[in-house]
């Protein structure tokens, strides 16, 4: 019940704000500002705790320690990016490391972003922004990010070239704290279908919440024709559920009907109460466990190799406690949702209902051309919050 109440609250924020403004005069920008302000105001009533099970927050999972993987390239790239900004851009892009700006992200376009947008950057600034992403992400992670941005333009093309709402430059960067070798700081990219939160403390990195997806996921026409994303995440998830023995598959499938959107950990869901569901990895065969780790790795390896290796070691340490759950069909062309949930990682993959291309498809059922995926760090360490807490307790 607690989970359902929190989920309903998080997913109805936009609807409530829209209804309240439906009869108000004013231009579109004013309406967007007001809707965003109303949503942000809810955060004050919901201080950060972290995603956790109904048994409570599990403590002692994270600690400040050296990983042996340098973050110096990330710091230098961040400094180069900030130096490329004008004084006005710099002022609106930088926040304190403990600012609630971390939590103010949303997939939907109407939400008013902070920071500096790629649409207002010159070429030098854009290259510096991509340089920050390049230093922080793996080659796969950078490609996925760029492809998502480009597919956003494809969506604009499919909506009568509405590039005011959908284009490849409608993404914003903020920097929290001052880039440092030993003090906490981080950065965020925020926009339609792409949100990256990247917290740094010494040589430790936390890259969640991470939100990736697109509508469409395959560009069949336009400037970026041929761009394709999220097929491995889709196909390997389906391969895993189909490979399970029938008894295990029954335990993994928590619902066979898939007629709506199922993601729980999207925007403004930092504190949802989510119990484990599906089948635990401890019950899988060695091959099944390897498949599950490979699937997790597709998401984790959007980070640079060294920090991805550290993260995967953390995941493997809790593999027996990791659960795999499924909603939907399991035939070759099924639409579905899956969840991978452990004390230290939460991954959700979801085929969503059509929104931006609903005028091009029949009905409102979920489709494979609209995907959302979310990665979280449960039990209090999204945005590096638990590491930041320990840092303050130790050093301040």
Secondary structure, DSSP 8 states (H G I E B T S, - for coil): -HHHHHHHHHHHHHHHHHHHHTT--S-HHHHHHHHHHHHHHGGGGS-----BBTTB---SS------S---HHHHHHHHHHHHHS-HHHHHHHEE-TT-GGGG---SSTTS---SEEGGG--HHHHHHHHHHHHHHB-HHHHHHHHHHHHHHHHHHHTTTS-TTTS-TT-EEEEEES---SSS-EEEEEEETTEEEEEEEETTEEE--SEEEEEESSB--SSTTTT-B-SHHHHHHHHHHHHHS-HHHHHHHEEES---S----SSTT-TT-B----SEEGGGS-HHHHHHHHHHHHHHHTTB-HHHHHHHHHHHHHTGGG-EEEEEE--STT--EEEEEE-SS-EEEEEEEE-STTGGGSSSSSEEEEEEEEEEE-TTTTGGGHHHHHHHHHHH-
